């Protein structure tokens, strides 16, 4: 593996295969895509109540 770029534009530092990045909330797009796929498959409606699907 190899990193490209700089870690910080102000302080510099090369990106390596061990450089850590803050990812924030990246699961929301995946969950939204999965929900929309279920809607397309008629297994879920956007008007459904959450309690009808989750305990």
Secondary structure, 3 states (H helix, E strand, C coil): CCCCCEEECCCEEECCCCCCCCCCCCHHHHHHHHHHHHHHCCCCCCCCCHHHCCC
